[in-house]
Amino acid sequence: MTITATAIIIWLIVGAIAGWLAGQIVKGHGFGLVGNIIVGIIGAVIAGWLLPRLGLYIGGDIIGAIINALIGAVILLFLIGLFKRAA
């Protein structure tokens, strides 16, 4: 499988949108623009792995990808917040 420059740009855009939205939803746990992009991309990977195992399939084009990434990013920010409070 080859990853094109267009695919990387789309991942960054989806990650940025999902990370920003997750930062708005989970107040106080954002990491700034670059950090939120990274959280959004990692969130997309988490959601891509977790949601099918739970029986949730969010299809569609770019909107479905953003929703998937948003769910994963919110989960990730929530978990990070739990670890920050425990430390």
N, CA, C and O of each residue as an XYZ file, in Angstrom:
348
protein
N       0.846     -1.177      0.000
C       0.000      0.000      0.000
C       0.889      1.238      0.000
O       1.783      1.367      0.837
N       0.646      2.130     -0.923
C       1.415      3.363     -0.976
C       0.562      4.510     -0.443
O      -0.644      4.580     -0.680
N       1.214      5.384      0.269
C       0.537      6.556      0.815
C       0.955      7.754     -0.022
O       2.141      8.063     -0.147
N      -0.025      8.412     -0.585
C       0.257      9.556     -1.440
C       0.292     10.838     -0.622
O      -0.155     10.872      0.525
N       0.821     11.877     -1.220
C       0.855     13.180     -0.567
C      -0.562     13.684     -0.310
O      -0.815     14.331      0.706
N      -1.481     13.393     -1.220
C      -2.873     13.801     -1.039
C      -3.473     13.121      0.178
O      -4.192     13.763      0.943
N      -3.195     11.839      0.378
C      -3.714     11.107      1.534
C      -3.182     11.691      2.838
O      -3.919     11.805      3.818
N      -1.918     12.056      2.849
C      -1.325     12.653      4.047
C      -1.975     13.998      4.349
O      -2.262     14.297      5.508
N      -2.209     14.804      3.331
C      -2.855     16.100      3.519
C      -4.276     15.921      4.049
O      -4.706     16.665      4.930
N      -4.997     14.950      3.526
C      -6.356     14.683      3.996
C      -6.321     14.232      5.454
O      -7.149     14.673      6.251
N      -5.381     13.367      5.815
C      -5.243     12.939      7.213
C      -4.979     14.131      8.118
O      -5.556     14.226      9.202
N      -4.115     15.042      7.689
C      -3.809     16.218      8.501
C      -5.032     17.113      8.669
O      -5.278     17.634      9.757
N      -5.792     17.291      7.603
C      -6.989     18.126      7.678
C      -8.029     17.482      8.587
O      -8.600     18.147      9.451
N      -8.274     16.194      8.392
C      -9.230     15.479      9.242
C      -8.760     15.504     10.693
O      -9.557     15.732     11.604
N      -7.475     15.272     10.906
C      -6.919     15.316     12.260
C      -7.039     16.680     12.897
O      -7.346     16.792     14.084
N      -6.800     17.724     12.114
C      -6.912     19.086     12.641
C      -8.346     19.400     13.044
O      -8.590     19.944     14.121
N      -9.281     19.062     12.188
C     -10.695     19.332     12.494
C     -11.142     18.517     13.707
O     -11.759     19.056     14.626
N     -10.833     17.224     13.710
C     -11.243     16.361     14.819
C     -10.555     16.767     16.117
O     -11.190     16.780     17.172
N      -9.289     17.092     16.059
C      -8.555     17.510     17.255
C      -9.084     18.810     17.818
O      -9.213     18.958     19.033
N      -9.393     19.760     16.938
C      -9.946     21.035     17.392
C     -11.317     20.826     18.027
O     -11.599     21.363     19.098
N     -12.170     20.041     17.362
C     -13.500     19.767     17.911
C     -13.403     19.035     19.248
O     -14.137     19.353     20.183
N     -12.512     18.067     19.343
C     -12.342     17.332     20.601
C     -11.861     18.263     21.712
O     -12.297     18.142     22.856
N     -10.966     19.190     21.377
C     -10.503     20.170     22.357
C     -11.628     21.061     22.840
O     -11.625     21.487     23.995
N     -12.599     21.352     21.971
C     -13.759     22.143     22.359
C     -14.711     21.340     23.244
O     -15.321     21.886     24.163
N     -14.832     20.054     22.967
C     -15.742     19.202     23.731
C     -15.166     18.885     25.109
O     -15.866     18.982     26.117
N     -13.898     18.508     25.148
C     -13.232     18.143     26.397
C     -12.408     19.347     26.828
O     -11.204     19.409     26.579
N     -13.059     20.293     27.470
C     -12.403     21.552     27.855
C     -11.253     21.302     28.835
O     -11.325     20.429     29.700
N     -10.203     22.090     28.674
C      -9.079     22.034     29.592
C      -8.057     20.951     29.300
O      -7.069     20.830     30.025
N      -8.269     20.160     28.255
C      -7.331     19.087     27.955
C      -6.741     19.214     26.554
O      -6.164     18.254     26.045
N      -6.872     20.365     25.927
C      -6.318     20.569     24.604
C      -4.813     20.766     24.663
O      -4.259     21.032     25.730
N      -4.157     20.637     23.533
C      -2.706     20.755     23.464
C      -2.259     21.775     22.436
O      -1.132     21.691     21.948
N      -3.093     22.726     22.094
C      -2.750     23.680     21.056
C      -2.996     23.080     19.684
O      -3.379     21.916     19.568
N      -2.780     23.865     18.659
C      -3.120     23.454     17.300
C      -2.361     22.199     16.864
O      -2.977     21.233     16.413
N      -1.043     22.204     16.992
C      -0.246     21.062     16.542
C      -0.553     19.832     17.394
O      -0.701     18.731     16.864
N      -0.648     20.013     18.691
C      -0.980     18.903     19.578
C      -2.352     18.333     19.285
O      -2.545     17.118     19.323
N      -3.314     19.210     18.989
C      -4.659     18.741     18.669
C      -4.697     17.998     17.337
O      -5.473     17.056     17.180
N      -3.880     18.404     16.386
C      -3.792     17.668     15.119
C      -3.276     16.258     15.392
O      -3.807     15.280     14.867
N      -2.248     16.167     16.209
C      -1.686     14.853     16.534
C      -2.713     14.009     17.278
O      -2.872     12.823     16.989
N      -3.412     14.620     18.238
C      -4.456     13.905     18.971
C      -5.559     13.457     18.012
O      -6.078     12.348     18.141
N      -5.919     14.306     17.057
C      -6.942     13.947     16.072
C      -6.525     12.776     15.197
O      -7.332     11.892     14.910
N      -5.265     12.767     14.773
C      -4.771     11.659     13.936
C      -4.712     10.373     14.750
O      -5.135      9.318     14.276
N      -4.190     10.453     15.970
C      -4.158      9.267     16.822
C      -5.587      8.822     17.143
O      -5.877      7.628     17.209
N      -6.469      9.798     17.340
C      -7.877      9.484     17.585
C      -8.511      8.758     16.419
O      -9.329      7.860     16.619
N      -8.149      9.131     15.213
C      -8.669      8.445     14.034
C      -8.218      6.988     14.011
O      -8.989      6.098     13.653
N      -6.978      6.755     14.391
C      -6.465      5.384     14.444
C      -7.188      4.598     15.538
O      -7.585      3.452     15.326
N      -7.355      5.217     16.701
C      -8.056      4.554     17.803
C      -9.481      4.199     17.393
O      -9.929      3.071     17.598
N     -10.189      5.162     16.816
C     -11.574      4.926     16.411
C     -11.649      3.884     15.299
O     -12.568      3.066     15.281
N     -10.699      3.904     14.381
C     -10.676      2.918     13.310
C     -10.486      1.502     13.828
O     -10.947      0.542     13.211
N      -9.812      1.373     14.957
C      -9.617      0.062     15.562
C     -10.765     -0.295     16.504
O     -11.245     -1.428     16.492
N     -11.211      0.670     17.326
C     -12.160      0.391     18.396
C     -13.613      0.278     17.920
O     -14.320     -0.654     18.303
N     -14.049      1.209     17.100
C     -15.465      1.246     16.726
C     -15.956     -0.015     16.022
O     -17.037     -0.495     16.362
N     -15.226     -0.578     15.061
C     -15.706     -1.829     14.453
C     -15.804     -2.980     15.459
O     -16.675     -3.841     15.331
N     -14.928     -3.001     16.446
C     -14.982     -4.047     17.461
C     -16.193     -3.892     18.365
O     -16.643     -4.864     18.972
N     -16.725     -2.677     18.461
C     -17.937     -2.423     19.234
C     -19.194     -2.567     18.384
O     -20.309     -2.421     18.885
N     -19.011     -2.852     17.103
C     -20.152     -3.010     16.205
C     -20.667     -1.701     15.631
O     -21.767     -1.658     15.080
N     -19.887     -0.632     15.751
C     -20.287      0.679     15.213
C     -19.552      0.938     13.902
O     -18.323      0.915     13.847
N     -20.310      1.179     12.869
C     -19.726      1.456     11.554
C     -20.250      2.799     11.074
O     -21.425      2.938     10.734
N     -19.374      3.772     11.052
C     -19.736      5.093     10.564
C     -19.128      5.224      9.182
O     -17.922      5.425      9.040
N     -19.953      5.112      8.181
C     -19.476      5.174      6.809
C     -19.511      6.594      6.287
O     -19.654      7.555      7.043
N     -19.379      6.698      5.019
C     -19.443      8.008      4.404
C     -18.093      8.487      3.929
O     -17.086      7.780      3.981
N     -18.119      9.695      3.474
C     -16.902     10.283      2.925
C     -16.101     10.958      4.031
O     -15.799     10.354      5.061
N     -15.776     12.179      3.803
C     -14.928     12.938      4.718
C     -15.635     13.205      6.041
O     -14.989     13.255      7.088
N     -16.957     13.377      6.007
C     -17.708     13.628      7.242
C     -17.627     12.401      8.157
O     -17.433     12.545      9.364
N     -17.770     11.217      7.604
C     -17.641      9.993      8.394
C     -16.251      9.863      8.999
O     -16.110      9.443     10.147
N     -15.229     10.219      8.241
C     -13.856     10.161      8.746
C     -13.656     11.154      9.887
O     -12.987     10.846     10.873
N     -14.236     12.344      9.752
C     -14.114     13.347     10.812
C     -14.837     12.879     12.065
O     -14.322     13.042     13.171
N     -16.030     12.296     11.910
C     -16.778     11.805     13.066
C     -16.006     10.680     13.752
O     -15.908     10.662     14.979
N     -15.460      9.749     12.983
C     -14.631      8.681     13.552
C     -13.451      9.258     14.322
O     -13.208      8.888     15.471
N     -12.725     10.161     13.686
C     -11.553     10.757     14.321
C     -11.948     11.552     15.556
O     -11.224     11.553     16.551
N     -13.087     12.224     15.498
C     -13.559     13.002     16.644
C     -13.848     12.085     17.828
O     -13.444     12.383     18.952
N     -14.533     10.988     17.590
C     -14.834     10.039     18.664
C     -13.537      9.523     19.287
O     -13.404      9.483     20.510
N     -12.590      9.133     18.449
C     -11.310      8.645     18.957
C     -10.531      9.720     19.697
O      -9.907      9.435     20.719
N     -10.557     10.952     19.198
C      -9.825     12.042     19.841
C     -10.443     12.395     21.192
O      -9.718     12.677     22.146
N     -11.766     12.384     21.285
C     -12.429     12.653     22.566
C     -12.067     11.568     23.576
O     -11.780     11.865     24.736
N     -12.079     10.307     23.133
C     -11.689      9.209     24.025
C     -10.251      9.402     24.490
O      -9.952      9.244     25.673
N      -9.365      9.743     23.565
C      -7.958      9.934     23.909
C      -7.773     11.100     24.878
O      -7.049     10.971     25.864
N      -8.417     12.235     24.611
C      -8.298     13.385     25.509
C      -8.863     13.067     26.887
O      -8.308     13.494     27.899
N      -9.956     12.326     26.931
C     -10.539     11.934     28.212
C      -9.559     11.073     29.008
O      -9.366     11.287     30.205
N      -8.940     10.093     28.334
C      -7.973      9.227     29.013
C      -6.748     10.009     29.480
O      -6.240      9.780     30.578
N      -6.279     10.927     28.647
C      -5.135     11.761     29.037
C      -5.499     12.599     30.253
O      -4.689     12.762     31.166
N      -6.723     13.133     30.265
C      -7.184     13.916     31.412
C      -7.228     13.090     32.683
O      -6.896     13.594     33.756
N      -7.635     11.824     32.585
C      -7.658     10.958     33.757
C      -6.256     10.721     34.297
O      -6.041     10.741     35.509
N      -5.300     10.496     33.395
C      -3.931     10.267     33.825
C      -3.291     11.514     34.400
O      -2.492     11.429     35.332
N      -3.634     12.676     33.852
C      -3.091     13.936     34.373
C      -3.588     14.189     35.794
O      -2.833     14.649     36.651
N      -4.862     13.887     36.036
C      -5.430     14.104     37.380
C      -4.840     13.132     38.383
O      -4.644     13.476     39.548
N      -4.555     11.913     37.932
C      -4.008     10.894     38.846
C      -2.565     11.198     39.207
O      -2.097     10.803     40.275
N      -1.862     11.887     38.339
C      -0.433     12.163     38.586
C      -0.225     13.336     39.500
O       0.916     13.689     39.801
